[in-house]
Amino acid sequence: MLHDAFAPLGAIGLNCACVDQPVEITRQRVGQGDCFVAETAGRIVGTATFCGPDRSSPCPTYRGGRTAAVRQLAVQPELQGRGIGRRLLALAEAWAQARGHQRLALDTPLAAAYLVDYYKRRGFRAEECFCFPGRHYSSLVMVKDLPDVRLAQEPDADDWLEAA
């Protein structure tokens, strides 16, 4: 599925990992976080892996102390535009917030303007351009600030009084 979803990027000459990575590499990357799949009628139609900070990342944004990351986000091409990716991103936000992260980060090829626009519409902003080792293109690393749900869930004074 990753190969199918990333094929348009490969077609324009971008050597993204998910274009042709072997199953073993996919397994390793999934093992670096929590992998979620979207399915319908028993068929996997989307996937994403959520990770905490990666202290060994060459990219400064991903090393950030309270920054979670979305990796290998993909939706079957024929089902794109139906909200699957949006729901996976919403799940990523909830996952990150539940673990106390302040930001959610992802990267996409700078040349893939349609993906940059998609993430901007989802509240992500450009953080930095970065060329990852082994890639011959620049990626736009994007972040979204997350509200602190622990504060949002804190009962107000009236709740405390009623409980007493």
C-alpha positions as CSV (number, residue, x, y, z in Angstrom):
1,M,0.0,0.0,0.0
2,L,2.8,2.4,0.8
3,H,4.3,1.8,-2.7
4,D,1.0,2.6,-4.3
5,A,0.3,5.7,-2.2
6,F,3.9,7.1,-2.8
7,A,4.1,6.2,-6.5
8,P,3.2,9.7,-7.7
9,L,6.2,11.0,-5.9
10,G,8.4,8.4,-7.4
11,A,7.0,9.3,-10.8
12,I,8.3,12.8,-10.5
13,G,11.8,11.5,-9.6
14,L,11.7,11.8,-5.8
15,N,13.4,8.9,-4.1
16,C,11.1,8.9,-1.0
17,A,11.7,5.9,1.2
18,C,8.1,4.7,0.9
19,V,8.2,4.6,-2.9
20,D,10.1,1.3,-2.9
21,Q,11.2,0.4,0.5
22,P,11.5,-3.4,1.2
23,V,9.1,-5.0,3.7
24,E,11.9,-5.3,6.3
25,I,12.5,-1.5,6.3
26,T,8.8,-0.9,6.6
27,R,8.8,-3.3,9.6
28,Q,11.7,-1.5,11.2
29,R,10.1,2.0,10.7
30,V,6.8,0.7,12.1
31,G,8.7,-0.7,15.1
32,Q,10.0,2.8,16.0
33,G,6.5,3.9,17.1
34,D,2.9,3.0,17.2
35,C,1.4,2.0,13.8
36,F,-2.2,2.5,13.1
37,V,-4.2,1.3,10.1
38,A,-7.5,2.3,8.6
39,E,-9.6,-0.5,7.2
40,T,-12.8,-1.0,5.4
41,A,-14.4,-4.3,4.7
42,G,-11.3,-6.0,6.0
43,R,-9.0,-4.2,3.6
44,I,-6.3,-1.8,4.8
45,V,-6.9,1.5,3.2
46,G,-4.6,3.8,5.2
47,T,-1.8,3.7,7.6
48,A,0.4,6.0,9.8
49,T,3.1,5.5,12.4
50,F,3.3,7.9,15.4
51,C,6.5,8.4,17.2
52,G,7.9,10.5,20.0
53,P,11.0,12.6,19.8
54,D,13.9,10.9,17.9
55,R,17.1,12.0,19.6
56,S,19.2,10.4,16.8
57,S,17.4,12.2,13.9
58,P,19.5,14.4,11.7
59,C,16.6,16.8,11.6
60,P,16.5,19.2,14.6
61,T,12.7,19.4,14.6
62,Y,12.3,15.7,15.2
63,R,14.8,15.8,18.1
64,G,12.6,18.3,20.0
65,G,11.8,17.3,23.5
66,R,8.0,17.5,23.3
67,T,7.5,16.9,19.6
68,A,5.8,13.8,18.3
69,A,6.0,12.8,14.6
70,V,3.8,11.2,12.0
71,R,5.6,8.9,9.6
72,Q,4.6,6.7,6.7
73,L,1.2,8.4,6.4
74,A,-0.5,6.8,3.4
75,V,-3.9,6.3,1.9
76,Q,-4.8,4.0,-1.0
77,P,-4.8,6.3,-4.0
78,E,-8.3,5.4,-5.2
79,L,-9.7,6.4,-1.7
80,Q,-7.8,9.6,-1.2
81,G,-10.0,12.7,-0.7
82,R,-12.5,10.8,1.4
83,G,-11.2,11.9,4.9
84,I,-9.1,8.8,5.7
85,G,-5.9,10.9,5.9
86,R,-7.7,13.6,7.9
87,R,-8.9,11.0,10.4
88,L,-5.4,9.5,10.7
89,L,-4.0,13.0,11.4
90,A,-6.7,13.6,14.1
91,L,-5.7,10.3,15.7
92,A,-2.1,11.3,15.6
93,E,-3.0,14.6,17.4
94,A,-4.9,12.7,20.1
95,W,-2.1,10.2,20.5
96,A,0.5,12.9,20.9
97,Q,-1.6,14.9,23.3
98,A,-2.3,11.9,25.5
99,R,1.5,11.5,25.8
100,G,2.0,15.2,26.7
101,H,3.6,16.3,23.4
102,Q,3.2,20.0,22.5
103,R,3.7,19.7,18.8
104,L,3.1,17.2,16.0
105,A,5.6,17.1,13.1
106,L,5.8,15.5,9.7
107,D,7.8,16.1,6.5
108,T,6.9,16.0,2.9
109,P,8.8,16.7,-0.3
110,L,8.9,20.4,-1.0
111,A,8.2,19.7,-4.6
112,A,4.9,18.0,-3.7
113,A,3.0,21.3,-3.5
114,Y,-0.4,19.4,-3.2
115,L,0.8,17.7,-0.1
116,V,2.2,20.9,1.4
117,D,-1.2,22.5,0.8
118,Y,-3.0,19.6,2.3
119,Y,-1.0,19.8,5.5
120,K,-1.4,23.5,5.7
121,R,-5.2,23.1,5.5
122,R,-4.9,20.7,8.5
123,G,-3.2,23.4,10.6
124,F,0.5,22.5,10.0
125,R,3.0,25.3,9.3
126,A,6.4,25.2,7.7
127,E,9.2,24.8,10.3
128,E,12.3,24.1,8.2
129,C,13.6,22.7,4.9
130,F,15.8,19.7,5.3
131,C,17.5,17.3,3.0
132,F,17.5,13.9,4.7
133,P,20.5,11.7,4.1
134,G,20.2,9.5,1.0
135,R,17.5,11.8,-0.5
136,H,18.2,14.0,-3.5
137,Y,15.4,16.5,-2.7
138,S,14.5,18.9,0.0
139,S,11.7,18.1,2.4
140,L,9.5,20.6,4.1
141,V,9.3,19.8,7.8
142,M,5.9,21.0,9.1
143,V,4.6,21.3,12.7
144,K,1.3,21.8,14.3
145,D,1.0,23.1,17.9
146,L,-1.2,21.1,20.1
147,P,-3.4,22.3,22.9
148,D,-2.5,20.9,26.3
149,V,-5.4,18.6,26.9
150,R,-4.4,18.1,30.5
151,L,-5.2,21.8,31.1
152,A,-8.3,21.6,29.0
153,Q,-9.6,18.7,31.1
154,E,-8.8,20.3,34.5
155,P,-12.1,20.9,36.4
156,D,-13.0,24.4,37.2
157,A,-13.5,25.7,40.7
158,D,-17.3,25.1,40.6
159,D,-16.7,21.4,39.9
160,W,-14.4,21.2,42.9
161,L,-17.0,22.9,45.1
162,E,-19.8,20.6,44.0
163,A,-17.6,17.5,44.7
164,A,-16.9,18.7,48.2
